[in-house]
Amino acid sequence: MIIRERFFNWGERTYLMGILNVTPDSFSDGGDFKEPTAALAQAQRLAAAGADIIDIGGQSTRPGAEQVSLEEELNRVLGVIEAVRSVLNLPISVDTTRASVAKTAVAAGADIVNDISSGTFDPDMLPVVAQLRVPIILMHIRGTPQTMQQLTEYEDLIGEISAFLQNQIAAAEAAGIERERLIIDPGIGFAKTAEQNLVILQQLSAFKSLGVPLLVGVSRKSFIGRILNQPNPKDRVWGTAAACCAAIASGADILRVHDLPEMRDVCRVTDAICRRNIKL
């Protein structure tokens, strides 16, 4: 896959997506980068630390998060995307479930759409992404961020997530999105209990059979906090590192992370062990 003149050779190494939340209420870094100057500085830090993609989102998707208006989401992300694009040539993904935000963001310089709903929240999303001819990340979720943690009953956790993702891959292709532009995400933390998140990581390789690149987002999440008895998300860096190691070992292609310098080192060492692609 080529994105903004960068070749992503899936399986060769693990790629890093740096998180840039321009929201006041995200679970880990809410309010840290809501001002454009702070957001741009953080984007530059992420790039310098080795990010392959910068993921910009203006709508918190933490459990219980209220949806903001379309106008507010656009106000939060567009100026930041334009500012980042003016100084960096890295691929930018826009974290949104709204087709109109995706379209406007791509016009402003974004290259990828990261949709936590896999195109299910907005019926225009998949057709619009097809017209834009950009990659889309399809994530598994049940309900909405407000309701998802009441929807964690599964008869076959891995099978049901796989079936949902397979269905959305088919829907994306039917809408006109080429398969080589699809990426999947099992949605760790979205309509999943802490125990179910561990099962997903233990059986992550099952999703490789779907035949598209796999993104995993474990960074600073609450299941890590429960294991470590660590309530502050920013103090979960090394727990995140352990989860990232497990994800890489089971075939993750992209990791979506907050702590770029630390996770860059984690990826390089784990890739050397698991992918055996580094000669010392």
SERO-4910 file (N, C-alpha, C, O; in steps of 0.05 Angstrom, whole numbers):
BEGIN
 pado doro    nc1    nc2    nc3   cac1   cac2   cac3    cc1    cc2    cc3    oc1    oc2    oc3
  Met    A     17    -24      0      0      0      0     18     25      0     36     27     16
  Ile    A     12     44    -18     27     69    -19      9     91     -9    -13     95    -19
  Ile    A     18    105     12      3    127     24     21    151     25     42    150     39
  Arg    A     14    173     11     30    197     10     60    190      4     78    198     19
  Glu    A     63    175    -17     90    168    -28    106    150     -9    130    147    -13
  Arg    A     93    139     11    106    120     30     96     92     25     71     88     23
  Phe    A    114     73     22    106     46     17    103     30     43    122     28     59
  Phe    A     80     20     48     74      4     72     75    -26     63     57    -35     49
  Asn    A     96    -40     71    100    -67     63     91    -85     87    107    -92    104
  Trp    A     66    -92     87     54   -107    109     69   -133    115     74   -149     96
  Gly    A     76   -137    140     91   -161    148    120   -157    150    134   -172    164
  Glu    A    131   -136    137    160   -131    138    168   -120    166    188   -129    177
  Arg    A    152   -102    176    156    -91    203    130    -80    214    110    -80    200
  Thr    A    130    -72    239    107    -60    251    107    -30    247    128    -17    251
  Tyr    A     85    -20    238     82      9    234     68     22    258     51     10    271
  Leu    A     76     47    263     65     61    286     47     84    278     55    102    263
  Met    A     23     84    289      5    106    286      5    123    312     -3    113    333
  Gly    A     14    147    310     14    165    334    -12    179    338    -24    190    319
  Ile    A    -22    178    363    -48    189    369    -46    219    375    -30    227    391
  Leu    A    -63    235    362    -65    263    367    -94    270    371   -108    276    352
  Asn    A   -103    269    396   -130    276    403   -133    306    408   -120    317    426
  Val    A   -149    319    392   -154    348    395   -181    352    408   -199    366    398
  Thr    A   -184    339    431   -209    338    446   -204    346    475   -182    344    485
  Pro    A   -225    356    489   -222    363    517   -227    339    535   -222    341    560
  Asp    A   -237    316    525   -247    295    542   -238    267    535   -251    248    544
  Ser    A   -217    264    519   -208    237    514   -197    225    540   -188    239    558
  Phe    A   -198    198    542   -194    185    568   -165    189    578   -161    190    603
  Ser    A   -146    192    561   -118    192    569   -105    220    567    -90    228    585
  Asp    A   -111    234    546    -97    260    541   -117    282    535   -110    301    522
  Gly    A   -141    280    544   -162    300    539   -153    328    548   -146    332    571
  Gly    A   -154    347    529   -147    374    535   -118    381    531   -110    404    530
  Asp    A   -101    360    529    -72    366    526    -65    380    500    -47    397    500
  Phe    A    -80    374    479    -72    384    453    -95    397    438    -96    397    413
  Lys    A   -114    408    453   -137    420    440   -131    446    427   -145    455    408
  Glu    A   -110    460    435   -101    485    423    -84    478    398    -67    461    400
  Pro    A    -89    492    375    -74    485    351    -44    485    354    -30    468    342
  Thr    A    -33    504    368     -4    505    371      7    481    386     28    470    379
  Ala    A     -8    473    407      0    449    423     -3    424    405     14    406    407
  Ala    A    -24    423    389    -28    400    372     -6    397    351      4    375    346
  Leu    A      1    420    339     22    419    319     49    411    331     64    395    320
  Ala    A     55    421    355     80    414    368     80    384    375    101    371    372
  Gln    A     57    373    383     56    344    389     59    328    364     73    308    364
  Ala    A     47    337    342     50    322    316     79    321    308     89    301    299
  Gln    A     94    343    312    122    344    306    138    325    324    157    313    315
  Arg    A    130    324    349    144    305    368    138    276    359    157    260    360
  Leu    A    114    270    352    107    243    343    123    236    318    134    213    316
  Ala    A    125    254    299    140    249    275    170    244    281    182    226    270
  Ala    A    181    261    298    209    259    305    215    233    320    237    222    318
  Ala    A    195    223    334    198    198    349    194    173    333    198    151    342
  Gly    A    186    176    307    184    153    290    157    145    281    153    123    271
  Ala    A    137    162    285    110    155    276    109    151    245    122    167    231
  Asp    A     95    131    236     90    127    208     65    140    198     62    148    175
  Ile    A     46    144    216     20    157    211     13    173    235     19    165    258
  Ile    A      0    196    231    -10    212    254    -41    211    252    -52    219    231
  Asp    A    -53    203    273    -82    199    274    -95    222    289    -90    225    313
  Ile    A   -110    239    276   -122    263    288   -152    259    291   -166    253    272
  Gly    A   -161    263    316   -189    259    322   -201    282    338   -188    291    357
  Gly    A   -225    290    332   -238    312    346   -263    303    361   -278    320    371
  Gln    A   -267    277    363   -290    266    377   -281    244    395   -271    223    386
  Ser    A   -283    248    422   -275    227    440   -292    202    437   -316    204    433
  Thr    A   -279    179    438   -293    153    436   -290    137    461   -294    113    461
  Arg    A   -282    150    483   -280    136    509   -308    126    517   -327    138    509
  Pro    A   -309    106    534   -336     97    543   -351    119    556   -341    134    573
  Gly    A   -376    122    547   -394    143    558   -392    170    544   -406    189    552
  Ala    A   -374    173    525   -369    199    513   -394    209    498   -407    193    484
  Glu    A   -401    234    501   -423    247    486   -413    255    459   -390    263    455
  Gln    A   -431    252    439   -423    260    412   -425    290    409   -444    303    418
  Val    A   -404    302    397   -404    331    393   -418    337    366   -422    319    350
  Ser    A   -425    362    362   -438    370    338   -419    368    314   -395    367    318
  Leu    A   -430    366    290   -414    365    266   -396    390    265   -372    388    258
  Glu    A   -407    413    270   -392    438    269   -369    438    288   -347    446    281
  Glu    A   -373    428    313   -352    427    332   -330    408    324   -306    414    327
  Glu    A   -338    384    314   -317    365    305   -300    377    282   -276    374    283
  Leu    A   -313    390    263   -298    403    241   -280    424    252   -257    426    243
  Asn    A   -290    441    270   -273    462    281   -249    451    296   -227    463    295
  Arg    A   -252    428    308   -229    417    323   -208    405    305   -184    408    310
  Val    A   -216    392    283   -196    377    268   -185    391    243   -162    387    236
  Leu    A   -200    408    230   -192    419    204   -167    436    206   -148    433    191
  Gly    A   -167    455    225   -144    472    228   -119    457    235    -97    463    226
  Val    A   -122    436    252    -99    420    260    -89    404    236    -64    402    232
  Ile    A   -107    392    221    -98    377    197    -83    395    178    -61    388    168
  Glu    A    -94    419    173    -80    438    155    -53    446    165    -34    448    150
  Ala    A    -51    451    191    -26    459    203     -5    437    202     18    441    195
  Val    A    -14    412    208      5    389    207     14    384    179     37    380    173
  Arg    A     -5    385    160      2    381    132     22    402    122     38    396    104
  Ser    A     20    426    132     37    447    122     67    443    129     84    455    117
  Val    A     72    427    150     99    423    159    109    395    158    133    390    160
  Leu    A     91    375    155     99    347    155     88    333    130     65    339    122
  Asn    A    103    315    119     94    299     96     86    271    104     83    253     87
  Leu    A     83    266    130     73    240    139     44    235    132     29    255    130
  Pro    A     36    210    127      8    204    124     -8    213    149      1    208    172
  Ile    A    -31    225    145    -49    233    166    -75    216    164    -86    214    142
  Ser    A    -84    205    186   -111    193    186   -129    211    203   -121    223    222
  Val    A   -154    212    195   -174    227    210   -193    207    223   -204    189    211
  Asp    A   -195    209    250   -210    191    266   -238    202    268   -244    220    284
  Thr    A   -257    192    252   -284    203    251   -303    181    242   -295    162    228
  Thr    A   -329    184    249   -350    167    239   -368    181    220   -389    170    211
  Arg    A   -362    206    213   -379    222    196   -367    225    168   -344    233    165
  Ala    A   -383    219    148   -373    221    121   -366    249    113   -346    254     99
  Ser    A   -381    269    122   -375    297    115   -349    306    128   -335    321    115
  Val    A   -343    296    152   -317    303    164   -295    290    148   -274    302    143
  Ala    A   -299    265    141   -278    250    125   -272    265     99   -249    269     92
  Lys    A   -293    273     85   -290    286     59   -275    313     63   -256    319     48
  Thr    A   -283    329     83   -270    355     87   -242    351     97   -224    366     89
  Ala    A   -237    331    114   -210    326    124   -191    318    102   -168    327    101
  Val    A   -200    301     84   -183    292     62   -176    316     44   -154    319     34
  Ala    A   -196    333     39   -191    358     24   -170    375     37   -155    390     24
  Ala    A   -169    374     64   -150    391     79   -123    378     82   -104    391     91
  Gly    A   -120    353     73    -94    340     74    -92    313     87    -71    301     87
  Ala    A   -114    302     97   -114    275    108   -113    255     86   -120    260     63
  Asp    A   -102    231     93    -97    210     74   -113    184     79   -116    167     61
  Ile    A   -122    181    104   -135    156    113   -159    163    130   -158    183    144
  Val    A   -180    147    128   -203    150    146   -202    127    167   -201    104    159
  Asn    A   -203    134    192   -203    115    214   -231    116    227   -236    135    243
  Asp    A   -248     97    221   -276     98    229   -282     76    250   -281     52    243
  Ile    A   -286     83    275   -291     63    296   -316     47    291   -320     26    303
  Ser    A   -334     57    274   -359     43    269   -358     26    243   -378     13    237
  Ser    A   -336     25    229   -334     10    204   -354     20    183   -362      4    166
  Gly    A   -362     45    185   -381     55    166   -410     49    173   -428     54    156
  Thr    A   -415     40    197   -443     34    205   -458     58    217   -482     58    217
  Phe    A   -444     78    228   -457    101    240   -468    120    219   -489    132    223
  Asp    A   -455    122    196   -462    141    175   -464    125    149   -443    116    139
  Pro    A   -488    122    138   -491    105    113   -476    117     89   -472    103     69
  Asp    A   -468    142     91   -453    154     69   -423    149     70   -408    155     51
  Met    A   -413    138     93   -384    136     97   -371    119     75   -352    129     63
  Leu    A   -380     95     72   -366     77     53   -367     88     24   -347     87     10
  Pro    A   -391     97     14   -391    109    -13   -373    133    -15   -360    137    -36
  Val    A   -372    150      5   -354    174      4   -325    166      4   -309    177    -12
  Val    A   -317    147     20   -289    137     20   -282    125     -7   -260    129    -17
  Ala    A   -301    111    -19   -296    100    -46   -291    122    -66   -273    120    -82
  Gln    A   -306    144    -64   -302    167    -82   -275    181    -76   -261    190    -95
  Leu    A   -267    182    -51   -242    195    -43   -218    178    -51   -196    189    -54
  Arg    A   -222    152    -54   -200    134    -61   -177    135    -41   -154    136    -48
  Val    A   -185    133    -16   -165    132      6   -170    107     22   -192     96     21
  Pro    A   -150     98     37   -155     75     55   -174     81     78   -177    104     86
  Ile    A   -187     60     88   -205     63    111   -198     41    131   -194     18    123
  Ile    A   -198     48    156   -195     29    178   -223     22    188   -238     39    197
  Leu    A   -229     -4    187   -255    -14    196   -252    -27    223   -238    -47    226
  Met    A   -265    -16    243   -263    -27    271   -288    -40    280   -310    -32    273
  His    A   -285    -60    297   -308    -73    309   -318    -58    333   -302    -50    351
  Ile    A   -344    -54    334   -357    -41    357   -385    -52    359   -396    -61    339
  Arg    A   -397    -50    382   -426    -54    386   -436    -29    399   -424    -17    416
  Gly    A   -460    -20    390   -472      4    401   -455     28    394   -443     30    373
  Thr    A   -455     47    413   -440     72    410   -422     75    435   -424     60    454
  Pro    A   -403     94    434   -387     98    459   -404    102    484   -395     95    506
  Gln    A   -428    113    481   -445    117    505   -457     90    515   -461     87    539
  Thr    A   -461     71    497   -475     46    505   -458     21    503   -466      0    513
  Met    A   -434     23    492   -420     -2    484   -412    -19    508   -411    -44    505
  Gln    A   -407     -7    531   -398    -24    553   -422    -39    567   -418    -53    586
  Gln    A   -446    -35    557   -469    -51    565   -475    -73    545   -494    -88    548
  Leu    A   -457    -76    525   -462    -95    503   -439   -114    500   -427   -116    478
  Thr    A   -431   -126    521   -407   -143    521   -413   -173    523   -395   -189    529
  Glu    A   -437   -181    518   -444   -209    519   -440   -222    492   -452   -214    472
  Tyr    A   -422   -242    490   -417   -256    465   -419   -286    470   -411   -296    491
  Glu    A   -429   -300    450   -428   -329    451   -402   -340    440   -391   -360    450
  Asp    A   -391   -325    420   -365   -333    408   -351   -307    402   -354   -296    380
  Leu    A   -335   -297    421   -323   -271    418   -307   -267    392   -313   -249    377
  Ile    A   -288   -284    387   -271   -281    364   -287   -286    338   -283   -271    319
  Gly    A   -304   -306    339   -321   -312    315   -339   -289    308   -343   -282    285
  Glu    A   -351   -277    328   -370   -255    323   -356   -230    313   -366   -216    296
  Ile    A   -332   -224    325   -317   -201    315   -308   -206    286   -310   -188    270
  Ser    A   -298   -230    281   -290   -236    254   -312   -234    234   -309   -224    211
  Ala    A   -336   -244    241   -359   -243    223   -367   -214    218   -373   -207    195
  Phe    A   -367   -197    238   -373   -168    234   -353   -156    215   -360   -142    196
  Leu    A   -327   -160    220   -307   -148    203   -308   -159    174   -305   -143    155
  Gln    A   -313   -185    171   -317   -196    144   -340   -183    130   -339   -177    106
  Asn    A   -362   -178    145   -385   -166    133   -379   -137    124   -388   -129    103
  Gln    A   -364   -122    140   -357    -95    133   -336    -93    111   -337    -74     95
  Ile    A   -319   -113    110   -301   -114     86   -317   -118     61   -312   -104     41
  Ala    A   -337   -136     62   -354   -140     38   -370   -115     32   -373   -108      8
  Ala    A   -380   -101     52   -396    -77     48   -378    -55     35   -387    -41     18
  Ala    A   -353    -53     45   -335    -33     34   -329    -39      5   -329    -21    -12
  Glu    A   -324    -65     -1   -318    -72    -29   -343    -67    -47   -340    -58    -70
  Ala    A   -366    -73    -36   -391    -68    -52   -395    -39    -57   -407    -31    -77
  Ala    A   -386    -22    -39   -388      7    -42   -368     18    -62   -369     41    -70
  Gly    A   -348      2    -69   -328     10    -89   -301     16    -78   -284     27    -92
  Ile    A   -295      8    -53   -269     11    -41   -252    -14    -47   -261    -36    -41
  Glu    A   -229    -10    -60   -212    -32    -67   -202    -46    -41   -197    -33    -21
  Arg    A   -200    -72    -43   -192    -88    -20   -164    -79     -9   -159    -80     15
  Glu    A   -147    -71    -27   -120    -63    -18   -120    -37     -3   -100    -28      8
  Arg    A   -143    -23     -1   -146      1     15   -160     -4     42   -168     15     56
  Leu    A   -163    -29     49   -177    -36     74   -158    -45     96   -139    -60     91
  Ile    A   -163    -36    120   -148    -44    144   -169    -50    166   -190    -37    167
  Ile    A   -165    -71    182   -184    -78    203   -172    -74    230   -148    -74    234
  Asp    A   -190    -71    250   -183    -66    278   -204    -81    295   -228    -75    292
  Pro    A   -196   -100    312   -215   -115    328   -228    -99    350   -247   -108    363
  Gly    A   -219    -74    354   -234    -56    373   -230    -63    402   -249    -65    417
  Ile    A   -205    -66    410   -200    -72    439   -210    -48    455   -204    -25    450
  Gly    A   -226    -55    476   -238    -35    493   -265    -25    484   -277     -9    499
  Phe    A   -274    -32    461   -299    -23    450   -320    -46    452   -319    -64    436
  Ala    A   -338    -44    471   -357    -65    476   -343    -91    483   -351   -113    474
  Lys    A   -322    -89    499   -307   -112    508   -300   -108    538   -295    -86    547
  Thr    A   -301   -129    553   -292   -129    581   -262   -131    581   -249   -136    561
  Ala    A   -250   -126    605   -221   -129    608   -213   -157    600   -192   -161    587
  Glu    A   -228   -177    609   -221   -205    604   -223   -211    574   -206   -225    563
  Gln    A   -243   -200    560   -246   -204    532   -223   -191    516   -215   -201    495
  Asn    A   -214   -168    525   -191   -156    512   -166   -174    512   -152   -176    493
  Leu    A   -162   -188    535   -140   -207    537   -144   -230    517   -125   -240    505
  Val    A   -168   -240    515   -174   -262    496   -168   -253    468   -156   -268    452
  Ile    A   -176   -229    461   -170   -219    434   -140   -219    428   -131   -227    407
  Leu    A   -124   -209    448    -95   -209    444    -84   -237    443    -65   -242    427
  Gln    A    -95   -255    458    -86   -283    458    -92   -297    431    -77   -314    423
  Gln    A   -114   -289    418   -123   -302    394   -122   -283    370   -136   -287    350
  Leu    A   -106   -263    371   -105   -242    350    -99   -253    323   -109   -243    303
  Ser    A    -83   -274    322    -75   -285    296    -99   -295    280    -97   -299    256
  Ala    A   -122   -300    293   -146   -310    279   -155   -290    259   -167   -297    239
  Phe    A   -150   -264    264   -160   -243    245   -143   -241    220   -151   -228    201
  Lys    A   -120   -253    220   -103   -252    196   -116   -267    173   -110   -261    150
  Ser    A   -134   -285    179   -147   -300    158   -165   -283    141   -174   -291    119
  Leu    A   -172   -259    151   -189   -241    135   -174   -228    112   -186   -216     94
  Gly    A   -148   -230    112   -132   -223     88   -127   -194     84   -121   -186     61
  Val    A   -130   -177    105   -124   -149    102   -106   -141    126   -106   -155    147
  Pro    A    -92   -118    124    -75   -110    147    -91   -106    173   -114    -99    172
  Leu    A    -77   -111    195    -89   -111    221    -78    -89    239    -54    -88    244
  Leu    A    -95    -71    248    -87    -50    267    -97    -58    295   -119    -69    298
  Val    A    -80    -52    315    -88    -58    343    -83    -33    360    -62    -21    358
  Gly    A   -102    -27    376   -100     -4    394   -103    -12    423   -125    -16    433
  Val    A    -81    -15    437    -81    -22    465    -71      1    483    -72     -2    508
  Ser    A    -62     22    472    -47     42    486    -61     54    511    -83     66    508
  Arg    A    -50     50    534    -59     61    559    -87     53    568    -99     65    585
  Lys    A    -98     32    556   -126     26    560   -131     14    588   -113      5    602
  Ser    A   -157     14    595   -164      8    623   -158    -20    631   -153    -25    655
  Phe    A   -158    -40    612   -152    -67    620   -123    -69    630   -117    -85    648
  Ile    A   -106    -52    619    -78    -51    629    -77    -40    657    -63    -49    674
  Gly    A    -93    -18    661    -95     -7    687   -105    -26    708    -96    -25    731
  Arg    A   -124    -43    701   -134    -63    720   -113    -84    727   -111    -92    750
  Ile    A    -98    -93    707    -77   -112    713    -56   -100    731    -46   -113    750
  Leu    A    -49    -75    726    -27    -62    741    -37    -47    766    -20    -37    782
  Asn    A    -63    -46    770    -75    -29    791    -64     -1    788    -55     12    808
  Gln    A    -66      9    764    -56     35    757    -78     53    746    -84     50    722
  Pro    A    -90     70    762   -113     86    752   -106    108    733   -123    117    717
  Asn    A    -81    117    733    -74    140    715    -64    129    688    -44    115    687
  Pro    A    -79    134    667    -71    123    640    -43    130    632    -30    114    619
  Lys    A    -33    153    640     -6    161    632     16    145    646     39    146    638
  Asp    A      8    130    666     27    113    680     26     84    672     35     66    686
  Arg    A     14     79    648     11     52    638     29     46    614     24     29    598
  Val    A     51     61    612     69     59    589     80     31    586     79     20    564
  Trp    A     91     19    608    104     -7    605     84    -29    603     90    -50    592
  Gly    A     60    -26    615     39    -45    610     30    -44    581     25    -65    569
  Thr    A     29    -20    570     24    -18    541     45    -32    525     39    -45    505
  Ala    A     70    -28    533     92    -41    518     89    -71    517     93    -84    497
  Ala    A     81    -83    540     77   -112    541     55   -121    522     58   -141    508
  Ala    A     33   -106    522     11   -112    504     18   -109    475     10   -125    458
  Cys    A     35    -89    469     44    -85    442     62   -108    433     60   -117    410
  Cys    A     79   -118    450     96   -141    444     78   -165    436     83   -178    416
  Ala    A     58   -169    452     40   -192    446     26   -188    420     23   -208    405
  Ala    A     17   -164    414      3   -159    389     21   -163    365     13   -175    345
  Ile    A     46   -154    367     65   -158    345     70   -188    341     71   -197    318
  Ala    A     74   -202    362     80   -231    360     57   -246    347     62   -267    335
  Ser    A     33   -235    349      9   -249    337      1   -237    311    -19   -244    300
  Gly    A     18   -218    299     13   -210    272      2   -182    267     -6   -176    245
  Ala    A      2   -165    288     -7   -138    283     11   -124    263     35   -126    264
  Asp    A     -1   -109    245     13    -93    225     18    -64    233     38    -52    227
  Ile    A     -2    -53    248     -1    -25    257     -8    -25    286    -27    -38    295
  Leu    A      6     -9    302     -1     -4    330     -8     25    333      7     43    324
  Arg    A    -32     31    344    -40     58    349    -33     65    378    -43     53    397
  Val    A    -14     85    382     -2     89    408      0    119    415      1    136    397
  His    A      2    124    441      8    151    451     38    156    454     48    177    447
  Asp    A     52    136    465     79    140    474     99    130    453    109    108    454
  Leu    A    104    148    434    119    140    410    148    131    416    156    110    406
  Pro    A    164    147    430    192    138    434    194    110    446    211     94    437
  Glu    A    178    105    466    180     79    480    170     57    462    183     36    460
  Met    A    148     61    448    136     40    431    153     36    406    152     14    395
  Arg    A    167     56    397    185     52    374    206     32    381    212     14    366
  Asp    A    218     34    405    238     15    414    226    -13    418    238    -33    411
  Val    A    202    -14    429    188    -39    433    185    -53    406    190    -77    403
  Cys    A    176    -38    386    172    -49    359    198    -59    347    198    -81    335
  Arg    A    218    -44    349    244    -51    336    254    -77    348    264    -95    333
  Val    A    253    -80    374    264   -104    386    245   -128    381    254   -150    375
  Thr    A    219   -124    384    200   -146    379    200   -154    350    198   -178    344
  Asp    A    203   -135    331    205   -143    303    230   -159    298    229   -179    283
  Ala    A    252   -152    311    277   -167    307    274   -196    317    286   -214    305
  Ile    A    258   -199    338    254   -226    349    234   -242    333    238   -265    325
  Cys    A    211   -229    328    188   -243    317    188   -244    286    180   -263    274
  Arg    A    197   -222    274    197   -221    244    225   -228    233    228   -234    209
  Arg    A    245   -228    251    272   -236    244    282   -220    219    294   -231    201
  Asn    A    276   -194    219    283   -178    196    306   -158    201    311   -141    185
  Ile    A    319   -161    224    341   -142    230    366   -159    234    367   -178    249
  Lys    A    387   -151    219    413   -164    221    430   -147    240    434   -123    235
  Leu    A    441   -159    260    458   -145    280    487   -145    271    504   -134    285
***
